[in-house]
Amino acid sequence: MANAVEITSSNFQGEVVESDIPVLIDFWAEWCGPCRAVAPIIDQIAVEYAGKVKVAKLDIDAEPGLASQYGVLSIPTFVLFKDGQVVEQTSGARQKDALVGALNLRSHA
């Protein structure tokens, strides 16, 4: 998680809504095995898309209000924001290429 920004209700506005570049948020929880399994993939995406996409993590146990606001019903859920708006969303652990494809990252970066 070294490359990902931690999102909380206090920094959501500045880190996500006001971001000049798209923001990919990984909604996760410490107890979630699939979330831990996909964490290295999220770190790879953070490195590969550095400067083009901001990669962030949001702990749903710490921030249930934000998880609820964006309709997160299962984790891991990945939400791509552009200009403060949700443009893509997908759930479930996936391989890197499948996740990048599901989020249409290449066209948003």
Backbone as a chain_set.jsonl record, in Angstrom:
{"seq": "MANAVEITSSNFQGEVVESDIPVLIDFWAEWCGPCRAVAPIIDQIAVEYAGKVKVAKLDIDAEPGLASQYGVLSIPTFVLFKDGQVVEQTSGARQKDALVGALNLRSHA", "coords": {"N": [[0.818, -1.21, 0.0], [2.126, 1.125, -0.136], [2.183, 2.902, -2.266], [-0.342, 3.87, -2.51], [-2.846, 6.273, -1.681], [-4.368, 6.913, 1.42], [-7.77, 7.135, 1.897], [-10.102, 9.118, 3.591], [-13.064, 10.377, 5.228], [-12.415, 12.965, 5.829], [-10.409, 13.739, 4.011], [-11.435, 13.213, 1.522], [-12.724, 15.072, -0.238], [-10.599, 16.788, -1.095], [-8.642, 14.943, -2.072], [-10.001, 13.326, -3.909], [-12.439, 14.452, -5.161], [-11.481, 16.989, -5.944], [-9.273, 16.345, -7.44], [-6.853, 16.61, -10.039], [-6.364, 14.582, -11.763], [-7.665, 11.344, -12.798], [-9.022, 9.23, -10.192], [-8.534, 6.184, -8.667], [-10.218, 4.255, -6.453], [-9.79, 1.771, -4.079], [-11.986, 0.02, -2.354], [-11.887, -1.552, 0.657], [-11.194, -3.959, 3.332], [-9.507, -4.864, 6.343], [-9.95, -7.5, 7.228], [-10.662, -8.875, 4.983], [-9.94, -11.386, 2.845], [-9.768, -11.659, -0.09], [-9.331, -8.944, -0.63], [-6.812, -8.46, 0.464], [-5.385, -10.169, -1.179], [-5.513, -8.903, -3.663], [-4.152, -6.573, -3.23], [-1.317, -6.313, -3.959], [-1.622, -6.073, -6.717], [-3.001, -3.692, -6.971], [-1.004, -1.991, -6.064], [0.821, -2.352, -8.186], [-0.635, -1.201, -10.287], [-0.703, 1.414, -9.337], [1.993, 2.141, -9.61], [2.408, 1.764, -12.382], [0.596, 3.578, -13.524], [1.327, 5.994, -12.48], [1.143, 9.466, -11.996], [-0.786, 9.641, -13.936], [-3.089, 8.4, -13.038], [-4.44, 8.579, -9.852], [-4.019, 6.396, -7.217], [-5.893, 5.004, -4.642], [-6.884, 3.929, -1.336], [-9.656, 2.853, 0.576], [-10.769, 2.138, 3.664], [-13.458, 0.282, 4.498], [-14.483, -0.302, 6.996], [-13.553, 1.731, 8.609], [-14.634, 3.917, 7.335], [-17.595, 3.773, 6.866], [-19.713, 5.358, 5.948], [-18.888, 6.613, 3.53], [-18.498, 4.334, 1.978], [-21.128, 3.377, 1.838], [-22.354, 5.56, 0.564], [-21.379, 5.326, -2.027], [-22.455, 2.977, -2.857], [-21.236, 0.551, -2.183], [-21.392, -2.754, -1.772], [-20.138, -5.155, -1.599], [-16.801, -6.384, -1.085], [-13.512, -6.804, -2.464], [-14.192, -3.59, -3.877], [-13.864, -1.521, -6.667], [-13.606, 1.78, -7.612], [-13.624, 4.211, -10.072], [-12.967, 7.55, -10.31], [-13.5, 10.556, -12.078], [-12.953, 13.901, -12.553], [-14.302, 14.263, -10.162], [-16.528, 12.655, -10.349], [-18.137, 9.435, -10.503], [-16.964, 7.208, -12.878], [-16.427, 4.614, -13.623], [-16.992, 1.355, -12.244], [-16.368, -1.603, -10.422], [-16.497, -4.88, -8.947], [-14.886, -7.38, -6.921], [-12.1, -9.637, -6.685], [-9.515, -9.634, -9.059], [-7.297, -10.479, -11.78], [-4.578, -8.363, -12.838], [-4.742, -7.369, -15.597], [-7.428, -7.904, -16.184], [-8.717, -6.32, -14.291], [-7.832, -3.732, -14.985], [-8.957, -3.629, -17.53], [-11.725, -3.905, -16.928], [-12.197, -1.549, -15.585], [-11.661, 0.222, -17.542], [-9.323, 1.658, -17.615], [-7.158, 2.462, -19.267], [-8.235, 4.193, -21.177], [-9.103, 6.274, -19.632], [-6.92, 7.274, -18.385]], "CA": [[0.0, 0.0, 0.0], [3.016, 2.273, -0.056], [1.936, 3.841, -3.352], [-1.735, 4.293, -2.491], [-3.257, 7.287, -0.722], [-5.466, 6.475, 2.272], [-8.9, 8.058, 1.799], [-11.009, 9.222, 4.731], [-14.083, 11.404, 4.983], [-11.817, 14.294, 5.966], [-9.599, 14.141, 2.857], [-12.101, 12.784, 0.287], [-12.957, 16.223, -1.119], [-9.344, 17.233, -1.7], [-7.917, 13.875, -2.775], [-10.797, 12.685, -4.96], [-13.308, 15.377, -5.898], [-10.709, 18.099, -6.509], [-8.079, 15.831, -8.103], [-6.661, 16.975, -11.444], [-6.264, 13.344, -12.535], [-8.613, 10.335, -12.312], [-8.686, 8.589, -8.923], [-9.032, 4.828, -8.5], [-10.315, 3.901, -5.035], [-9.98, 0.374, -3.701], [-12.756, -0.108, -1.116], [-11.378, -2.799, 1.209], [-11.18, -4.093, 4.795], [-8.383, -5.673, 6.826], [-10.363, -8.891, 7.399], [-11.071, -9.394, 3.666], [-8.886, -12.129, 2.164], [-9.599, -11.229, -1.485], [-8.771, -7.584, -0.644], [-5.365, -8.603, 0.687], [-4.823, -10.832, -2.36], [-5.438, -7.969, -4.784], [-3.348, -5.404, -2.838], [-0.128, -6.124, -4.801], [-2.056, -5.641, -8.05], [-3.305, -2.266, -6.837], [0.301, -1.323, -6.015], [1.366, -2.362, -9.549], [-1.376, -0.186, -11.051], [-0.245, 2.721, -8.847], [3.301, 2.417, -10.221], [2.268, 1.844, -13.837], [-0.198, 4.743, -13.921], [1.773, 7.153, -11.689], [1.03, 10.722, -12.713], [-1.961, 9.605, -14.812], [-4.206, 7.991, -12.193], [-4.111, 8.495, -8.43], [-4.557, 5.178, -6.646], [-6.216, 5.238, -3.238], [-7.561, 2.84, -0.629], [-10.615, 3.314, 1.562], [-11.147, 1.069, 4.589], [-14.904, 0.429, 4.709], [-14.786, -0.347, 8.431], [-13.248, 3.056, 9.151], [-15.437, 4.923, 6.625], [-18.801, 3.125, 6.323], [-20.563, 6.336, 5.27], [-18.436, 6.757, 2.143], [-18.793, 3.07, 1.3], [-22.567, 3.37, 1.584], [-22.66, 6.624, -0.398], [-21.037, 4.874, -3.37], [-23.125, 1.719, -3.141], [-20.337, -0.585, -2.021], [-22.099, -3.826, -1.082], [-19.182, -6.241, -1.405], [-15.428, -5.921, -1.271], [-13.081, -5.472, -2.862], [-14.871, -2.841, -4.927], [-12.974, -0.524, -7.246], [-14.382, 2.868, -8.203], [-12.794, 5.193, -10.757], [-13.543, 8.886, -10.336], [-12.886, 11.53, -12.981], [-13.591, 15.196, -12.293], [-15.154, 14.119, -8.987], [-17.692, 11.819, -10.644], [-17.877, 8.025, -10.772], [-17.025, 6.885, -14.309], [-16.377, 3.162, -13.748], [-17.038, 0.665, -10.954], [-16.404, -3.06, -10.525], [-16.25, -5.562, -7.673], [-14.286, -8.704, -6.958], [-10.666, -9.767, -6.939], [-9.218, -9.985, -10.448], [-5.927, -10.285, -12.236], [-4.341, -6.966, -13.202], [-5.285, -7.012, -16.912], [-8.889, -7.93, -16.098], [-9.143, -5.149, -13.524], [-7.58, -2.56, -15.828], [-9.962, -3.661, -18.584], [-13.056, -3.67, -16.363], [-12.287, -0.132, -15.219], [-11.384, 1.015, -18.727], [-8.293, 2.586, -17.135], [-6.298, 3.007, -20.326], [-8.882, 5.313, -21.867], [-9.316, 7.369, -18.685], [-5.619, 7.76, -17.888]], "C": [[0.848, 1.255, 0.0], [2.696, 3.324, -1.116], [0.52, 4.411, -3.343], [-1.983, 5.32, -1.389], [-4.396, 6.713, 0.119], [-6.563, 7.54, 2.242], [-9.759, 7.954, 3.05], [-12.052, 10.276, 4.395], [-13.475, 12.796, 5.059], [-10.966, 14.703, 4.763], [-10.243, 13.785, 1.511], [-12.259, 13.94, -0.704], [-11.667, 16.617, -1.848], [-8.664, 16.18, -2.55], [-8.676, 13.303, -3.969], [-11.558, 13.708, -5.794], [-12.505, 16.465, -6.602], [-9.452, 17.638, -7.247], [-8.045, 16.239, -9.573], [-6.576, 15.751, -12.354], [-7.3, 12.352, -12.007], [-8.086, 9.673, -11.034], [-9.352, 7.216, -8.876], [-9.034, 4.509, -7.012], [-10.604, 2.421, -4.902], [-10.708, 0.392, -2.356], [-12.44, -1.493, -0.558], [-11.585, -2.835, 2.723], [-10.061, -5.055, 5.169], [-8.72, -7.161, 6.868], [-10.68, -9.596, 6.076], [-9.894, -10.065, 2.953], [-8.692, -11.724, 0.713], [-9.016, -9.81, -1.596], [-7.258, -7.633, -0.471], [-4.698, -9.232, -0.533], [-4.625, -9.864, -3.52], [-4.557, -6.747, -4.47], [-2.077, -5.239, -3.679], [-0.468, -5.662, -6.219], [-2.367, -4.157, -8.032], [-2.001, -1.472, -6.783], [0.947, -1.277, -7.402], [0.683, -1.302, -10.413], [-0.927, 1.212, -10.634], [1.081, 3.111, -9.486], [3.151, 2.648, -11.72], [1.552, 3.115, -14.296], [0.18, 6.005, -13.134], [1.745, 8.417, -12.547], [-0.178, 10.801, -13.628], [-3.227, 9.276, -14.041], [-3.702, 7.944, -10.751], [-4.783, 7.241, -7.883], [-4.714, 5.379, -5.142], [-6.914, 4.019, -2.652], [-8.476, 3.452, 0.425], [-11.073, 2.11, 2.384], [-12.625, 1.237, 4.937], [-15.303, 0.353, 6.179], [-14.551, 1.004, 9.085], [-14.156, 4.133, 8.56], [-16.711, 4.31, 6.027], [-19.714, 4.088, 5.573], [-20.179, 6.511, 3.81], [-18.71, 5.485, 1.356], [-20.263, 3.004, 0.922], [-22.949, 4.381, 0.51], [-22.393, 6.172, -1.834], [-21.52, 3.459, -3.66], [-22.238, 0.492, -3.039], [-21.026, -1.634, -1.155], [-21.21, -5.031, -0.841], [-17.788, -5.686, -1.652], [-14.561, -7.082, -1.736], [-13.981, -4.886, -3.963], [-13.924, -1.746, -5.374], [-13.82, 0.519, -7.968], [-13.406, 3.873, -8.8], [-13.562, 6.504, -10.847], [-12.772, 9.737, -11.339], [-13.662, 12.822, -12.82], [-14.614, 15.088, -11.165], [-16.371, 13.236, -9.171], [-17.269, 10.374, -10.879], [-18.015, 7.779, -12.271], [-16.976, 5.381, -14.562], [-16.441, 2.567, -12.344], [-17.119, -0.831, -11.205], [-16.074, -3.651, -9.164], [-15.592, -6.905, -7.924], [-12.809, -8.679, -7.278], [-10.457, -10.253, -8.362], [-7.729, -9.881, -10.696], [-5.799, -8.85, -12.743], [-4.98, -6.585, -14.537], [-6.808, -6.976, -16.899], [-9.408, -6.715, -15.346], [-8.97, -3.866, -14.33], [-8.629, -2.483, -16.933], [-11.353, -3.339, -18.076], [-13.261, -2.205, -16.017], [-12.011, 0.794, -16.397], [-10.296, 2.056, -18.423], [-7.505, 3.226, -18.264], [-6.937, 4.205, -21.019], [-9.127, 6.506, -20.942], [-8.007, 7.997, -18.222], [-5.07, 8.86, -18.771]], "O": [[0.311, 2.355, 0.127], [2.914, 4.514, -0.888], [0.222, 5.34, -4.093], [-1.402, 5.242, -0.307], [-5.302, 6.084, -0.427], [-6.307, 8.71, 2.528], [-10.099, 6.862, 3.506], [-11.933, 10.983, 3.393], [-13.973, 13.719, 4.415], [-10.809, 15.898, 4.51], [-9.646, 14.034, 0.464], [-11.954, 13.786, -1.887], [-11.655, 16.76, -3.071], [-8.162, 16.483, -3.632], [-8.062, 12.846, -4.933], [-11.34, 13.815, -7.001], [-12.815, 16.825, -7.738], [-8.641, 18.475, -7.643], [-9.065, 16.218, -10.262], [-6.7, 15.87, -13.573], [-7.77, 12.501, -10.879], [-6.878, 9.57, -10.822], [-10.568, 7.095, -9.025], [-7.979, 4.493, -6.376], [-11.526, 1.886, -5.517], [-10.116, 0.74, -1.334], [-12.694, -2.499, -1.22], [-12.081, -1.879, 3.318], [-9.715, -5.951, 4.398], [-7.864, -7.995, 6.575], [-10.939, -10.8, 6.067], [-8.965, -9.39, 2.51], [-7.56, -11.466, 0.304], [-8.291, -9.51, -2.545], [-6.518, -6.938, -1.168], [-3.573, -8.872, -0.882], [-3.665, -9.997, -4.279], [-4.251, -5.968, -5.373], [-1.775, -4.117, -4.084], [0.311, -4.943, -6.845], [-2.034, -3.44, -8.975], [-1.899, -0.403, -7.385], [1.558, -0.27, -7.759], [1.341, -0.593, -11.176], [-0.785, 2.097, -11.478], [1.278, 4.266, -9.862], [3.697, 3.606, -12.265], [1.878, 3.662, -15.349], [-0.575, 6.977, -13.127], [2.252, 8.437, -13.668], [-0.564, 11.889, -14.056], [-4.302, 9.797, -14.339], [-2.666, 7.343, -10.466], [-5.985, 7.049, -8.066], [-3.805, 5.854, -4.462], [-7.463, 3.189, -3.376], [-8.126, 4.434, 1.079], [-11.688, 1.183, 1.858], [-13.007, 2.21, 5.588], [-16.343, 0.885, 6.568], [-15.268, 1.38, 10.012], [-14.418, 5.147, 9.207], [-16.886, 4.327, 4.809], [-20.419, 3.674, 4.653], [-21.05, 6.554, 2.942], [-19.11, 5.548, 0.193], [-20.602, 2.616, -0.196], [-23.775, 4.089, -0.356], [-23.098, 6.584, -2.755], [-21.049, 2.817, -4.598], [-22.463, -0.499, -3.734], [-21.221, -1.433, 0.044], [-21.499, -5.847, 0.034], [-17.609, -4.672, -2.326], [-14.859, -8.235, -1.424], [-14.456, -5.598, -4.848], [-13.259, -1.115, -4.552], [-14.641, 0.188, -8.824], [-12.481, 4.331, -8.129], [-14.665, 6.557, -11.391], [-11.548, 9.649, -11.435], [-14.887, 12.837, -12.938], [-15.66, 15.736, -11.201], [-17.168, 13.082, -8.245], [-16.179, 10.114, -11.389], [-19.043, 8.096, -12.868], [-17.436, 4.918, -15.605], [-16.003, 3.189, -11.376], [-17.847, -1.28, -12.09], [-15.445, -3.0, -8.33], [-15.724, -7.49, -8.999], [-12.325, -7.832, -8.029], [-11.137, -11.171, -8.819], [-6.994, -9.271, -9.919], [-6.802, -8.201, -13.043], [-5.688, -5.581, -14.61], [-7.414, -6.112, -17.534], [-10.43, -6.142, -15.724], [-9.859, -3.015, -14.353], [-9.133, -1.403, -17.24], [-12.088, -2.585, -18.714], [-14.367, -1.679, -16.142], [-12.116, 2.013, -16.267], [-10.347, 3.184, -18.912], [-7.215, 4.421, -18.213], [-6.235, 5.138, -21.408], [-9.335, 7.624, -21.414], [-7.994, 9.123, -17.724], [-3.988, 9.384, -18.503]]}, "num_chains": 1, "name": "protein.A"}
